[in-house]
């Protein structure tokens, strides 16, 4: 049986400043490095063996993946372009605080995050679902069983979860917050409401 573990990167420089990063390639903060180390330690203590680790090429995700790989004794993570974060279009680099002013009424507000849906140049959530399905198809084409770790980002990460369980993306946006250095497990023997392997204390969105 194939088990797909899905992790989000640790806190990066844009996260701590409340900046919408998207595909901006900012490094982890000291807190982000600490978060990555903590989740790496939890995974090491769990005894989970990862047959392969794939990571977004953006440094915040790839560094998180490297820290985990070192801790659990896995081979060097393989960059996977499909795991890159959502393209935020014209919202890239904007303060999170400006989402309502710049994107209303085309937004979805949840208890933790306000999501913009389709600003100029941005990938939409239906676009992300298509990409998420490509990711899952590629992983399943390469691996029929074992444990695979994907280290990615918030928006694309939630849509990978959405595609795996064939859920409605708008419902998924309201379901949970996929925080820094948190880990989900997606497998045929886990249900969509019970996917958290590791939850971390959060310091930003």
C-alpha positions in Angstrom: 0.0 0.0 0.0 1.2 3.5 -0.9 1.2 6.1 1.9 1.8 9.7 0.9 3.1 12.0 3.6 2.6 15.7 2.9 4.6 18.4 4.8 4.6 22.2 4.6 7.8 24.1 4.9 8.9 25.9 8.0 8.4 29.7 8.5 10.2 31.8 5.9 11.1 35.5 5.8 7.9 36.5 4.0 5.7 34.5 6.4 7.1 36.4 9.4 6.5 39.8 7.7 3.0 39.0 6.6 3.9 39.1 2.9 2.2 37.0 0.2 5.1 34.9 -1.0 3.7 32.6 -3.7 6.8 31.8 -5.8 9.1 34.4 -4.2 12.1 32.4 -3.0 12.8 33.5 0.5 14.9 31.5 3.0 13.7 30.0 6.3 13.9 32.2 9.4 15.6 30.9 12.6 12.1 29.9 13.8 11.5 28.1 10.5 14.8 26.1 10.9 13.7 25.3 14.4 10.3 24.1 13.2 11.9 22.0 10.5 14.2 20.4 13.1 11.3 19.7 15.4 9.2 18.0 12.8 12.3 16.1 11.6 12.8 14.9 15.2 9.2 13.8 15.5 9.4 11.8 12.2 12.7 10.2 13.3 11.1 9.2 16.6 8.1 7.7 14.8 10.4 5.2 13.0 8.8 6.0 9.7 11.1 5.0 6.8 10.7 7.2 3.7 11.4 5.4 0.4 11.6 8.7 -1.4 11.4 12.4 -0.5 10.2 14.9 -3.2 10.3 18.7 -2.5 9.3 21.9 -4.1 12.4 23.6 -5.6 11.8 26.8 -3.6 14.4 27.0 -0.9 12.0 27.2 2.0 10.6 23.8 1.1 13.8 22.2 -0.1 15.7 23.1 3.0 12.9 21.7 5.2 13.1 18.5 3.2 16.8 18.3 3.6 16.6 18.7 7.4 14.0 15.9 7.5 16.0 13.7 5.2 19.1 14.1 7.4 17.2 13.2 10.5 15.5 10.1 9.2 18.4 8.8 7.2 16.7 9.2 3.8 18.5 10.0 0.5 18.8 13.5 -0.7 15.4 15.0 -1.6 14.5 15.1 -5.3 13.2 18.5 -6.6 9.8 18.3 -8.1 8.6 21.3 -10.1 5.0 20.4 -9.8 5.2 20.9 -6.0 6.0 24.6 -6.3 3.6 27.0 -4.6 0.6 28.6 -6.3 1.4 31.5 -8.6 -0.1 34.5 -6.8 0.0 36.7 -9.9 -0.3 40.4 -9.1 -0.7 39.5 -5.4 2.9 38.2 -5.2 4.8 40.3 -2.7 1.7 42.2 -1.4 0.9 42.4 2.3 -1.6 39.8 3.5 -3.5 42.8 5.1 -4.3 44.1 1.6 -6.2 41.0 0.3 -9.7 42.3 1.1 -9.1 45.7 -0.3 -7.4 44.5 -3.5 -9.4 41.3 -4.2 -13.0 41.7 -2.8 -15.5 40.4 -3.5 -13.6 37.5 -5.1 -12.4 36.1 -1.9 -13.1 33.3 0.6 -12.7 34.1 4.3 -12.0 31.3 6.8 -11.3 31.3 10.5 -7.6 31.7 9.8 -7.0 32.9 6.3 -8.6 35.1 3.6 -8.0 33.5 0.3 -8.0 35.5 -3.0 -9.5 33.5 -5.8 -8.5 34.9 -9.2 -6.5 38.1 -9.3 -4.7 38.9 -12.6 -2.0 36.3 -13.4 -2.7 34.0 -10.5 -3.4 30.3 -10.6 -7.0 29.6 -9.5 -7.9 26.8 -7.1 -9.3 24.7 -10.0 -6.0 25.2 -11.7 -4.3 23.9 -8.6 -6.6 20.8 -8.5 -5.4 19.9 -12.0 -1.8 20.2 -11.0 -2.4 18.3 -7.8 -3.9 15.4 -9.8 -0.8 15.5 -12.0 1.4 15.2 -8.9 -0.6 12.2 -7.5 -0.5 10.5 -11.0 3.2 11.0 -11.2 3.9 9.6 -7.7 1.6 6.6 -8.3 3.3 6.0 -11.6 6.7 5.8 -9.9 5.7 4.1 -6.6 3.1 1.3 -6.0 3.7 1.0 -2.3 5.9 2.3 0.6 6.1 5.7 2.2 6.6 8.8 0.1 7.2 12.3 1.6 6.2 15.4 -0.4 7.5 18.7 1.1 5.5 21.6 -0.4 3.4 24.7 0.5 0.1 25.9 1.9 -2.2 26.3 -1.1 -0.9 23.6 -3.4 -0.6 21.3 -0.3 -4.3 21.7 0.5 -5.3 21.0 -3.1 -3.1 17.8 -3.1 -5.2 16.7 -0.1 -8.4 17.8 -1.9 -7.5 15.8 -5.0 -6.5 12.7 -3.0 -9.8 12.5 -1.3 -11.9 13.9 -4.2 -13.3 16.8 -2.2 -14.8 20.2 -3.1 -12.0 22.7 -3.0 -14.1 25.4 -1.4 -15.0 23.0 1.4 -11.3 22.2 1.9 -10.4 25.8 2.3 -12.6 26.0 5.4 -11.7 22.5 6.8 -8.3 23.1 8.4 -5.2 25.3 8.4 -2.1 23.7 6.9 0.5 25.4 9.0 4.3 25.6 8.8 6.1 22.3 9.3 2.8 20.3 9.7 2.5 16.8 8.2 -0.5 15.1 6.8 -0.7 11.4 5.8 -2.8 10.5 2.8 -3.5 6.9 2.4 -6.3 4.5 1.5 -6.7 3.5 5.1 -7.1 7.0 6.5 -10.2 9.1 6.2 -10.3 12.8 5.1 -11.1 14.0 8.6 -8.2 12.2 10.3 -5.1 13.1 8.3 -2.8 15.0 10.7 0.4 13.1 11.6 2.1 16.2 13.2 0.7 19.6 14.2 3.0 22.4 15.1 2.6 25.6 17.1 2.0 28.4 14.6 3.5 31.9 14.6 2.0 33.2 11.3 -0.2 32.1 8.5 
